[in-house]
Every structure is written in structure tokens, then in C-alpha cells.
Amino acid sequence: MDNNSIIVVKGSLKEYAWGKVNGLANWGTTTDKAQAELWFGDHPAGKSIDKSTNKVIKTNSSFPLLMKLLCANEPLSIQVHPDQQTAESGMQEFENSDKFLSDNNGKDEMLFALEEFQAFAGVESKEKRDVVFSLLFKKSQESHIAEVLQTSTFFDAADIIFAIPEAKIKILNNLVIECVKEAKFNQKVISALEKIISKYPNDPGVLVCLLMQFHVLEKGQAIHLSPGTPHSYVKGLAVEIMTSSDNVLRMGLTNKPINIDAALSIVQEKQIQVMSLDTTDGVHIYKPEADYELVAVDNATYKSRDTKFAGVLNLEGKTTISHGSIEVVLEKGEAALFSNIDVNVVVDGHAVVARTL
């Protein structure tokens, strides 16, 4: 990307089955199909459209961040993403590794809720997960569940679950809702599990969900999913900010290829916290433990300083970006990409800024 240039782009639409019919039409076009993601960046799998030429963007250097609008109407797969070193290695120790790594970039992502967003993400504490698995063992007397209760890590517990025969999985899945109700789980997690079981009654991923934290993000809250964080988005509308990668290792709740051994090999055993900021000044900076940050701007002015790469996505109203004599105006659903310049971002409505640190 040229220095001192600002490229205005439109998103690259992804119509995946888990999306919502016309769910992203408010920021793009009506297609009467399930719309799942709008990509803003120059990743080869979904380059944005240059507004001035109506063709895919051409940059002299790779833009290291990828911004997405995400609309989940159905549960997504249980997945993890590799870090940079793992992506560069190609995971050659695993058979057919060339089929599940699409590029050599690590994937670190952050999700910012635009409305209530539900997700399983991060490793649940042993104490909380054992409440449900104890009830599940009491009702089923299944030896594999007894083994799960003896484990203390996500890796060991999931490894046992994935070895349970399918016929037994269906029986266990049929007991899950009864168990979580008896454990007095929140109604939203119960509803999420009911939805997943209805769609995937024979999938061990249902039990793996019980190994993860469940989050209900309100509008304006965010979670950071560093490489190796197991997660499965359930439903909602959000902005995702991530390093420019499409590497996904799936281990359940999907009809796509799964790579259980490879996925488990990179799982990080940690919990994650919901990020929530005061909203009094109109500029809200979310700084995960990563080389980028997300800035939400609501009817305010944001000044970008010492930024190597940045993208601005206009969500509502009008956003004006200026640098010296250069000024561009973004309409709803348009984004601007720029590098090595300081800009003023004036937002009459709502916008998000993704920038490298």
C-alpha cells in the first residue's frame, strides 16, 4: 500500500450457511441468501473492492489487518487458530496439513459486539465444568465421562470426548439439557445448547462446548481470541478485527473437514475476559494483548497517531477522514485503508478503527 494514500473500499461478501438471509444487506447489497461476513482488507480469499475502480484492490504491500462484519444466525464450528510460528511451519507433522492451512499467517482476532452476541470461547474452570459432567455421569454411568472427570485440562478432556463412539454420543447429548438445567445454568446457555444439539445431535462437539466458557456480549463489549483459544460463535452481529489470515482448524459442529489432532495440539489452556469500556467521551480504545487495537468512535473525532497500518469502517451515518489536503468521506458500509500517515477521523454516527501498534 502506498504511503500517504487512503483507499476507500467496499466489502467482499461471504455467503456461508450459518449466516442470516440478507443479514448484512444494511452495509452492502441484498442477495436473498445467507450473508455471513463482509471482508475489508486485501487477503487473497476475499479482497475488498476499490470504490474508485469497482475492481479488487491492488496494494504494493500486504495490509496486515483484516476487518469483518460478521452475522451469525446458526452456530459456527468449534475451532482454533494458529500463531505465526505454527502457520509458517505448515504443521507438517500432521497428515494433509496443506489442506487445512490456507496461508502462512498466524490468526489473532478480536470480536466487538454490535448487538447481543453469544459465544463459547476460552477454557471453562474445572470446578464449573465438573458440575455438569458429574450429573452426566450420574445419569449415564458412561465410563468415558468418568475419565473426563479425572482430567484437569481442555486437551485431555476433549481427547477423551472425541474417542466416544457415536452411538453413545447421541445418548449423552440427549442428557445434556437435563443436566445443565439441574446445574442451574443461565437460560441463554441452555437455549444455545438446545440449538446446537438440534442441529448436531450426534456430534461430540456438544460435550466439548461444556469445556468452554459461555459469554453473552452486550453491544459495545468485546472479547480477544488469541491463537489457540478454542471457540464457537453461536449467534449475533459483530465486527471482527484480526491479523490477515484465514487459517481455521475445526474440531466439531460442522460439515466441513475437521482436524481434531492438529486443533488440539495448539489449544491454549486459558480463560478469557469480556472487555467493556466507559462510553462517556465517544472514543473507546480496546487494547488486547496483541499487536493491534480496536477503536470505537461514536459521534466524535479520533486522531490517529504513529500508525503504520489502519482501517476505518463506517457503520452508521458519515465518517470523514482527512490528512493534509486529502479528504475522503465514507458512507455506511464503506471502509478506508491507509498506511504510514496520521489522520483525523470525524464520525457523525458510528465507526470502528483497526490499527497496528
C-alpha positions as CSV (number, residue, x, y, z in Angstrom):
1,M,0.0,0.0,0.0
2,D,1.4,3.4,-1.0
3,N,2.3,5.8,1.8
4,N,0.2,8.9,2.1
5,S,-2.7,7.2,0.3
6,I,-6.2,6.4,1.5
7,I,-8.1,3.7,-0.4
8,V,-11.8,3.6,0.0
9,V,-13.2,0.1,-0.3
10,K,-16.4,-1.9,-0.2
11,G,-16.5,-5.3,1.5
12,S,-16.2,-8.7,-0.1
13,L,-19.3,-10.7,0.8
14,K,-19.2,-14.3,2.1
15,E,-22.4,-16.2,1.9
16,Y,-22.0,-19.1,4.3
17,A,-24.8,-21.4,5.5
18,W,-24.5,-20.2,9.1
19,G,-25.3,-16.6,8.1
20,K,-28.7,-14.8,8.0
21,V,-30.6,-14.1,4.9
22,N,-29.7,-10.5,3.9
23,G,-28.2,-10.2,7.4
24,L,-25.5,-7.8,6.2
25,A,-27.5,-6.0,3.5
26,N,-27.6,-2.9,5.7
27,W,-23.9,-2.5,4.8
28,G,-23.8,-4.0,1.4
29,T,-26.4,-5.5,-1.0
30,T,-29.5,-7.6,-0.9
31,T,-28.9,-11.1,-2.2
32,D,-31.8,-13.1,-0.6
33,K,-29.1,-15.6,0.5
34,A,-27.5,-16.3,3.9
35,Q,-25.0,-13.5,4.4
36,A,-22.3,-14.3,6.9
37,E,-19.3,-12.0,6.5
38,L,-18.1,-8.8,4.8
39,W,-14.3,-8.7,4.5
40,F,-12.4,-5.4,4.4
41,G,-8.8,-5.9,3.5
42,D,-6.6,-7.5,0.9
43,H,-6.5,-11.1,2.0
44,P,-6.4,-13.3,-1.2
45,A,-9.5,-15.2,-0.2
46,G,-11.6,-12.0,-0.1
47,K,-10.0,-8.8,-1.4
48,S,-12.1,-5.7,-0.9
49,I,-13.5,-3.8,-3.9
50,D,-11.8,-0.4,-4.7
51,K,-14.7,2.1,-4.8
52,S,-12.9,4.2,-7.4
53,T,-12.4,1.4,-9.9
54,N,-15.1,-1.2,-8.8
55,K,-12.4,-3.8,-9.0
56,V,-10.5,-5.7,-6.3
57,I,-7.9,-3.6,-4.6
58,K,-4.3,-3.6,-5.6
59,T,-1.7,-2.8,-2.9
60,N,2.1,-2.6,-3.1
61,S,2.4,-4.2,0.3
62,S,0.2,-6.6,2.2
63,F,-2.3,-5.0,4.6
64,P,-1.7,-6.9,7.9
65,L,-5.2,-6.5,9.3
66,L,-8.5,-7.8,8.2
67,M,-11.8,-6.2,9.3
68,K,-15.0,-8.1,9.0
69,L,-18.7,-7.6,9.7
70,L,-20.0,-11.0,11.0
71,C,-23.6,-12.1,11.2
72,A,-24.1,-15.5,12.8
73,N,-27.6,-17.0,12.6
74,E,-26.5,-20.6,13.3
75,P,-23.7,-21.9,15.5
76,L,-20.2,-21.9,13.9
77,S,-17.8,-24.8,14.2
78,I,-15.6,-25.3,17.3
79,Q,-12.2,-24.1,16.1
80,V,-8.8,-22.7,17.0
81,H,-6.4,-20.6,15.0
82,P,-2.6,-21.0,14.7
83,D,0.0,-18.4,15.8
84,Q,2.6,-17.1,13.4
85,Q,5.3,-19.7,14.0
86,T,2.8,-22.6,13.7
87,A,1.3,-21.1,10.4
88,E,4.8,-20.7,9.0
89,S,5.7,-24.3,9.9
90,G,2.7,-25.5,7.9
91,M,2.1,-28.1,10.7
92,Q,3.9,-30.7,8.5
93,E,3.7,-33.2,11.3
94,F,0.1,-33.7,10.5
95,E,-1.2,-35.6,7.5
96,N,-2.8,-33.5,4.8
97,S,-1.8,-30.3,6.7
98,D,-1.6,-28.5,3.4
99,K,-5.4,-28.8,3.1
100,F,-6.3,-27.1,6.4
101,L,-3.8,-24.1,6.4
102,S,-4.8,-21.6,3.8
103,D,-1.9,-19.2,4.3
104,N,1.3,-18.8,6.3
105,N,0.0,-16.1,8.6
106,G,-1.0,-16.6,12.2
107,K,-4.6,-15.6,13.2
108,D,-5.2,-13.4,16.2
109,E,-8.7,-11.9,16.4
110,M,-11.0,-9.7,18.4
111,L,-14.8,-9.6,18.3
112,F,-16.7,-6.4,19.0
113,A,-20.5,-6.8,19.5
114,L,-22.9,-4.6,17.6
115,E,-25.8,-6.3,19.3
116,E,-26.1,-9.1,21.8
117,F,-23.6,-11.8,20.8
118,Q,-23.4,-15.3,22.2
119,A,-20.2,-17.4,22.1
120,F,-18.5,-20.3,23.6
121,A,-14.9,-19.1,24.0
122,G,-12.0,-19.9,26.3
123,V,-11.5,-22.8,28.7
124,E,-14.0,-23.2,31.5
125,S,-12.8,-23.8,35.0
126,K,-12.6,-27.5,36.1
127,E,-14.9,-26.7,39.0
128,K,-17.7,-25.4,36.9
129,R,-17.5,-27.9,34.1
130,D,-17.3,-30.8,36.6
131,V,-20.7,-29.8,37.9
132,V,-22.3,-30.8,34.6
133,F,-20.1,-33.8,33.9
134,S,-20.8,-35.2,37.3
135,L,-24.5,-35.0,36.6
136,L,-23.9,-36.5,33.2
137,F,-22.1,-39.4,34.7
138,K,-24.7,-39.9,37.4
139,K,-27.4,-40.2,34.7
140,S,-25.5,-42.2,32.1
141,Q,-22.8,-44.2,34.1
142,E,-20.7,-43.8,31.0
143,S,-17.0,-44.7,31.7
144,H,-15.7,-42.1,29.3
145,I,-17.4,-39.4,31.3
146,A,-15.8,-40.8,34.5
147,E,-12.5,-40.4,32.7
148,V,-13.3,-36.8,31.8
149,L,-13.9,-36.0,35.5
150,Q,-10.4,-37.2,36.2
151,T,-8.8,-34.7,33.8
152,S,-7.9,-31.1,34.5
153,T,-7.2,-29.7,31.1
154,F,-9.3,-28.9,28.0
155,F,-6.9,-31.0,25.9
156,D,-7.2,-34.2,28.0
157,A,-11.0,-33.9,28.4
158,A,-11.6,-33.2,24.7
159,D,-9.3,-36.0,23.7
160,I,-11.4,-38.4,25.7
161,I,-14.7,-37.0,24.4
162,F,-13.7,-37.3,20.7
163,A,-13.0,-41.0,21.3
164,I,-16.5,-41.8,22.5
165,P,-18.4,-43.9,20.0
166,E,-21.1,-42.1,18.0
167,A,-24.0,-44.2,19.4
168,K,-23.0,-43.2,22.9
169,I,-22.5,-39.6,22.0
170,K,-26.2,-39.3,20.9
171,I,-27.3,-40.8,24.2
172,L,-25.1,-38.4,26.2
173,N,-26.2,-35.4,24.1
174,N,-29.8,-36.2,24.9
175,L,-29.0,-35.8,28.6
176,V,-27.1,-32.5,28.3
177,I,-30.1,-30.2,28.6
178,E,-31.4,-32.0,31.6
179,C,-28.0,-31.8,33.3
180,V,-27.4,-28.0,32.6
181,K,-30.9,-27.2,33.9
182,E,-30.3,-29.2,37.0
183,A,-27.0,-27.4,37.4
184,K,-29.0,-24.1,37.2
185,F,-27.2,-22.8,34.2
186,N,-28.3,-19.5,32.7
187,Q,-31.3,-19.8,30.3
188,K,-29.3,-18.3,27.4
189,V,-26.6,-21.0,27.6
190,I,-29.4,-23.6,27.9
191,S,-31.0,-22.2,24.7
192,A,-27.7,-22.1,22.9
193,L,-27.0,-25.8,23.7
194,E,-30.6,-26.7,22.7
195,K,-29.9,-25.1,19.3
196,I,-26.6,-26.8,18.9
197,I,-28.0,-30.3,19.9
198,S,-30.9,-29.8,17.5
199,K,-28.5,-29.2,14.6
200,Y,-25.8,-31.7,15.6
201,P,-27.4,-34.5,17.7
202,N,-24.6,-37.0,17.0
203,D,-21.6,-34.6,17.4
204,P,-19.1,-34.9,20.3
205,G,-18.7,-31.1,19.9
206,V,-21.8,-30.7,22.0
207,L,-19.9,-32.1,25.0
208,V,-16.8,-30.1,24.1
209,C,-18.9,-26.9,24.4
210,L,-19.3,-27.8,28.1
211,L,-15.5,-27.4,28.4
212,M,-15.6,-23.8,27.3
213,Q,-16.8,-20.5,28.8
214,F,-20.1,-19.1,27.6
215,H,-20.2,-15.4,27.0
216,V,-23.2,-13.1,26.3
217,L,-21.7,-9.9,25.0
218,E,-23.8,-6.8,25.1
219,K,-23.5,-4.1,22.4
220,G,-20.1,-2.4,22.8
221,Q,-18.4,-5.3,24.6
222,A,-15.6,-7.3,23.1
223,I,-13.5,-10.5,23.5
224,H,-10.0,-11.2,22.4
225,L,-9.3,-14.6,21.0
226,S,-5.5,-15.1,20.8
227,P,-4.1,-18.0,18.8
228,G,-5.0,-21.4,20.3
229,T,-8.2,-20.2,22.0
230,P,-11.0,-22.7,21.4
231,H,-14.3,-21.1,20.5
232,S,-17.6,-21.4,18.7
233,Y,-19.7,-18.4,17.9
234,V,-23.5,-19.1,18.4
235,K,-25.4,-16.0,17.2
236,G,-25.2,-12.3,16.9
237,L,-23.9,-9.4,14.9
238,A,-20.3,-8.1,15.4
239,V,-17.2,-6.6,14.0
240,E,-14.1,-8.7,13.9
241,I,-10.6,-7.3,13.8
242,M,-7.8,-9.8,13.1
243,T,-4.4,-10.4,11.6
244,S,-4.8,-11.1,7.9
245,S,-5.3,-14.8,7.9
246,D,-8.0,-17.3,7.0
247,N,-6.4,-20.3,8.9
248,V,-9.0,-22.3,10.8
249,L,-8.6,-25.7,12.4
250,R,-12.0,-27.2,13.2
251,M,-12.9,-30.0,15.6
252,G,-16.6,-30.2,15.6
253,L,-20.1,-28.8,14.9
254,T,-19.6,-28.5,11.2
255,N,-20.0,-30.4,7.9
256,K,-16.6,-29.1,6.8
257,P,-13.4,-31.1,7.2
258,I,-12.2,-31.4,10.8
259,N,-8.7,-31.7,12.1
260,I,-9.0,-32.8,15.7
261,D,-5.4,-33.8,16.5
262,A,-4.0,-30.7,14.8
263,A,-6.5,-28.4,16.5
264,L,-6.0,-29.9,20.0
265,S,-2.2,-29.6,19.6
266,I,-2.3,-25.8,19.6
267,V,-5.0,-25.2,22.2
268,Q,-4.1,-22.7,24.9
269,E,-5.4,-23.6,28.3
270,K,-6.7,-20.2,29.4
271,Q,-9.8,-18.3,30.3
272,I,-10.8,-15.1,28.6
273,Q,-12.5,-12.0,29.9
274,V,-15.1,-9.7,28.4
275,M,-13.8,-6.2,27.6
276,S,-16.2,-3.4,28.4
277,L,-15.4,0.3,28.4
278,D,-17.0,3.5,29.6
279,T,-18.8,5.3,26.8
280,T,-18.8,8.9,28.0
281,D,-16.3,10.5,25.6
282,G,-17.2,8.9,22.3
283,V,-13.8,7.4,21.7
284,H,-13.3,3.9,23.2
285,I,-10.0,2.1,22.8
286,Y,-9.8,-1.7,23.2
287,K,-6.3,-2.9,23.6
288,P,-5.9,-6.7,23.6
289,E,-2.6,-8.5,24.3
290,A,-1.8,-8.2,20.6
291,D,0.0,-6.0,18.0
292,Y,-3.2,-4.2,17.1
293,E,-6.1,-2.3,18.8
294,L,-9.7,-1.5,18.0
295,V,-11.1,2.0,18.5
296,A,-14.9,2.5,18.5
297,V,-15.9,6.1,17.7
298,D,-19.4,7.3,18.4
299,N,-20.3,10.9,17.2
300,A,-16.7,12.1,18.0
301,T,-13.3,12.9,16.5
302,Y,-10.4,10.5,16.7
303,K,-6.8,11.4,15.8
304,S,-4.6,8.6,14.6
305,R,-1.0,9.0,15.6
306,D,2.1,6.9,14.8
307,T,0.1,4.4,12.9
308,K,1.8,2.0,10.4
309,F,-1.4,0.4,9.1
310,A,-5.0,1.3,9.8
311,G,-8.5,0.7,8.6
312,V,-11.7,2.7,9.3
313,L,-15.1,1.0,8.9
314,N,-18.2,3.3,8.8
315,L,-21.1,1.5,10.5
316,E,-23.7,4.3,10.6
317,G,-24.0,7.9,9.4
318,K,-21.0,9.6,7.8
319,T,-17.3,9.3,8.5
320,T,-14.8,11.9,7.2
321,I,-11.1,11.1,7.1
322,S,-8.5,13.8,6.4
323,H,-4.8,14.1,6.0
324,G,-3.4,17.4,4.9
325,S,-5.3,18.3,1.7
326,I,-6.6,14.8,1.3
327,E,-10.2,14.2,2.5
328,V,-12.4,11.2,1.9
329,V,-16.0,10.6,3.1
330,L,-17.2,7.1,3.9
331,E,-20.8,6.1,3.6
332,K,-22.4,3.3,5.6
333,G,-20.7,0.0,4.9
334,E,-17.5,1.6,3.3
335,A,-14.0,1.4,4.8
336,A,-10.8,3.2,4.2
337,L,-7.3,1.6,4.3
338,F,-4.2,3.6,4.8
339,S,-0.6,3.3,6.0
340,N,2.2,5.5,7.5
341,I,0.1,8.6,7.8
342,D,-1.6,10.4,10.7
343,V,-5.3,11.2,10.1
344,N,-8.3,12.9,11.7
345,V,-11.4,10.7,11.7
346,V,-14.6,12.7,12.2
347,V,-17.6,10.4,12.9
348,D,-21.2,11.6,12.6
349,G,-22.6,8.3,13.6
350,H,-20.6,5.2,14.4
351,A,-17.4,3.8,13.1
352,V,-14.6,1.5,14.2
353,V,-10.8,1.9,13.6
354,A,-8.4,-1.0,13.5
355,R,-4.7,-0.1,13.7
356,T,-1.4,-1.8,14.2
357,L,0.8,-0.9,17.2
